[in-house]
Amino acid sequence: MVLQRFLAIGLSLFITSFTIAEESKSETKKGKERPNIAVSEFDVTEGGGVSKAVAVIVSDAVRDALFNTRRFVVVDRAAMDVILQEQAFQKSGCTTAECAVEIGKILNVKFMIIGSIGLLEDDKGSGKGEYTITVRVVEVETGQTKDSKSLSVMSQTALRKAAQEVALLIVPGIGGEAISSGGDSGGFVQDLLTVIGVVGAFFAAAFGSQ
């Protein structure tokens, strides 16, 4: 009976401690204002063997990855298209800081994400080679490039995953905390270890006193 009682108390303490830890983390995130950002349609290097359709897929992958971090307010592509069409602005191929600033002011965002995709073909002329995604973070207010990252892959089918990975690399440049491709699992594990430590200390004190 005594053991069952300690187990019940320990389990209750575990659940309570874990809940408090998660609520505290949630409140911390809520208290931090998330910057507004927008991702422009990526440009393709002329004669680089990459289609406009692929560029749209890559820019969408970057946009989705940044949205899924829950650290930014990301302008939806459809909404972005409507706003820019109303302003008679051609957004395709925006790769300069000046262009990014102009679009960013129209969209009323703090940061613009611009980028390009190119293919460095092998010397056999086979149409195969190294695909490179380059992504830049431009601060709309100052026009400064806050971060720039590139990632290369050896096949077009790997571009979507590469786009998601390079998106996470620029998170610190947009004012967010660094994040790995595994998401926030590290924070979860740390919280879990902390709670286990609390429960372990409880049992050590309880049984050590007997």
N, C-alpha and C positions, 0 to 999 in steps of 0.2 A: 504493500500500500504506500509506503513511504517513497519507494522508487517511482511508482506511477505518479505520485503527486509532484515529485521533482521534475519528471518528464513533462507533465502538463504545464507546470510553471515555466520550464525552459522553453517549450514550444510557444507558449504565449509571449514570452519575452523576445523570442526570435522574430515572430510575426510583427510585434509592435515596433521593435528596433528597425526592422527592414522597411516597414511602412513609413516611419519617421524619416529615414534616410532618403527614400524615394520622394517624399513630399518636399523635403528640404531642397533636393536637387531640382525638382520641378519649379519651386518658387524662385530659385536662383535664376533659372532660365527665363521665367516670366518677367522677372525684374529687369532684365537686360533688353534694351530696345534693339530690335532686329533691323538692320539696314535694308533699304529698298534696293533691289538690283534688277538688271535686265540683261538677257543674253541675246546678242545680235546674231543673225544668220551668218555662219562662217563662210569665209571666202575660200575659193579654190585656186591654187596656183595655175596660171595659164599653161595649157599643154601638159599639166601634171598628172593626167590620167585619172582624175577624180571628178565625178559628176556633181551637179548641183543637188541632186536628190540625196547623195551620200552626205553632202555638207549639211543638209537640213537634218538628217538623222543624227549626225555627230553633235550639232548645236543643241538639238532636243535632248540628247543624252547628257550633255553638260548641264543643261537647265534642270532636268529631272534630278540629277545627282545633287545639285546645290539645294534644290527645294527639299529633298529628302533628309538633308542635314538638320532641318527645322531651325536653322540659325539665321535665315534671311527671308525677307518678303520678296518673292520672285514674281515678276510680271509674266503673266501667261502669254504664250506666243500668239494666240488668237486675238487677245486684247491688244497686244502690241501692234499687230498688223492693222487692226481697225484704227487705232490712234494715229499711226504713221500715215495711213491712207488718207485720213481726214486732213492731215497736214500736208498731203501731197509730197511725202518724203519717201525716197527710194532707199530702203535699208540694205539691200543686197550688196555684199562686197564691202562692208564697212570694216576697214582694217587700220585706220589711222586714229590717233587720239582726238584729232579735231572732229572727225565724223562721230566718234563715240560720244563726245561732249555734246554735240548738236542733238543727237538722238536722246541722250540722257536727260537733257533739259526738257525736251518735249514730253518724255515719259515721267518726268519728275522723280528720278531715282538718284541714289547717291553714287552707285558704281555701275559701270557698263562692262560687260564681259564680251570681248571681241576675240576673233581667232581666225586661223586659216589651216588648210589641209593641203599637203603636197605629197607627191610621189617621186622619189629618187629611183629611177629605173636602173636595173642592172645593165652591164655593158653588152648583154646579148640582145637587147631590144625586144625582150619577150613580153613587155608590159608588166612585169613583176619587179618588185624591189622593196624599198623601205618607205612606208607611209609615215609621215610626221604630222602630228597635231600640235599647233602652237596656240596657246591661250594667254591673253593679257587682261589685266584688271586696270581699268581707267577710272580715276576719281573724277566725277563730273564737275565738281566745283572748281578744282584746280587744273584739270587736264593732265595731271601727272599719272604716269604708269606706276601703279603700286606693286604690281607683281607680274611676272611672266614665266610661264612654264611650258616645256615641250616634252612630248612623249612619242616614241617611234615604235611601230609594229611592222611585222613582215607580211601581213595579209590584210585585205580590205575587210574581211569578216571580223577581224579583231579590233576594228576601229571603235565600235560602240563601247566595249569594255575599257579601251584605252581612254576614251572621252570621259567616262565616269571616274577613272583613276586620276586623270589630270585635273578634273574639277575639284577633287578633294585636296589636291596639292595647292590650289590657289586660295583655299578657305582662309588661311591666316592673312593673306593680302587683302581680303575683303573685310577684315576686322574680326573674324571669328577665330576660335581656338583651333589649333592643329587637330586634324582628325584622320584616322587611318582608314583604309578601305574596309576594315572590319566594323566600322561604325563606332558606337559608344560602348562596345562590349567590355573594354578595359575598365571603364568607370563602374559598370555593373559588377564585375568581378571584384573590384576593390571594395565596393559597398558590401558585397556578400561576405568577403573575408573579414571586414570590420565587424559585421553582425555576428559571425561565427566566433570571433574572438570574445565578444561580449558574453555570448551564451557559454562559451568554454570557461570564462572566468567565473561565471555564476556557479557552474557545476563544481569547479575546483574549490571554490570557497565553501559550497554546501557540503560536499563530501569530505573535504579536508577538515571540517570542524567536527566530524563524527568520531 
